[in-house]
Amino acid sequence: MTVFFDTSAVVALHVDSPARRVAVAALHDATVVSALALTEALALVTRLTDEPVLQADLEDAIRLQWDRYAVVPLDQRCLDRAAQLMRDQPLRLADALHLAAADRLPRPVTFVTFDPTQIPVALGLGFEVVSN
């Protein structure tokens, strides 16, 4: 079984919320992410707290966990698949990139997301979806 975390799941691991329990339970030794997830997660840090010390702690936690993920690169193959998904589905580019990265993985894939726009597309790609 392959477990894929989108950015919402990557961030949920480090934020006290109901999604955190779901993300922690889904975390696997070989959890996979797209290369985009780190950039997106770090950009979200300042939206989650105004306190500089908490921002630094959250960024450190995200970076430390990042070293434990397997990362799918955003190469031309992934970009082409994302473009195809966007032609077929009402997706934002970032969502399409996560889904395209996950689509490269061997099945079965468990796709962990807390973004409701990704869920129907992930299901359509044959992924098991974990969310809250």
N, C-alpha and C positions, 0 to 999 in steps of 0.2 A: 504494500500500500504506500502511495506517495501522498504526502500532505503538503499543500501549497498555501501560503499565507499571502494575502494582498496587504496593502499598506494599513488598512484599518485593523487588521489582525496583528500586524507587527506592532502598532502603537498600543492596541488594547492590552497587550501583555504587560505594559508598564503604567497603565492608568487605572486608578481605582474606580471600577464601574462593573455592572453586571456582565459586560462583554469580556472582562478580564478572566472571569472563571471559565467561560467557554473557550477562550483562546488558550489558556493554560492547559485545560483538559485535552485540547486538540494537538498541542505541541508534541512533535515527534522528534526522535533523535536526528532524523534526516529531513527536517522541514526545509522546503524549497521556497524561494522568493524570486521575484524578478529584480533585475538590477535597479529598476526605477524605485523600488520600495524605500531604500535608504534615503534618497533625495527627498521623496515626498514626506517621509516620516520626520526628517529633520526640519523640513519647512513648517510642519504642523506644531512643532514644539512651542513656538511663541504664541500660538492660538490657544494652547491648553493651559497656560499659566503666565501671569505677568511677572512673577518673581524670578529674578535672574538666577538665584541659587537653585530653585526647583527646575528651571529651564536647563541649567547645566547638568543637574542630576539626571533628568529625563534623557537628555542627549547622550550622556555617558552610558546609561542603561541600554538605550537603543543600539549604540555602537558596540557595546560588549556582546549583546545577544547576536548582532549581525555576524560576528565571526563564527557563529555556530550554524548558520544557514548555508545551504547549497544555493548558489545564485545562478539563475538563467540569464545569460547576457541579452542585451537588447541589440542584437545584430540585425542584418538585413532580412533574414528569414523571419524573425519575430516582428519586425516592422511591417513586412508584407502581409503577414497573417493578421496583424492588428488592423491594417487598412481594409482587408477583406471583411473582418468582423464589423467594422464601422459602416461598411456599405450595406451589410445585412441586418444590423441591429442599431437601435438608438443608444449608442455608447459614446462616452467621452474618450478622448485619446488615452488618458491614463488607464481607464478601466479596460479598454481594448488591449493595451500592452500587457497588463496583468493576465488577462484571459488568454492572450496569444502565447505568453510564456508558459502558462500552465498547460496549454494544449500541446506543448512539445514533450510533455512528460509521459512516461509509460503508465498505462492504466492498470488498476483503478487509481483515480486521483480524488482526494478529498480536498475541496476548495474552501478555505476558511475566509469569510468576509463578513463585514458588518455594514456593507454598502448594498442597499436593496436593489439598486439598478443592475448590479452584476449577477444577482442570484438567478433570474430566469435564463440568462445567457449561459451561465455555468451549467445549469441543469440541462440545457439544450445541447451542450457539448458533451454530456454524459458524465459530468462530475457529480460526486456526492457533495452536497453543500452543508457546511456547518456554519451556523449563524445564531443570532438570538431573536 
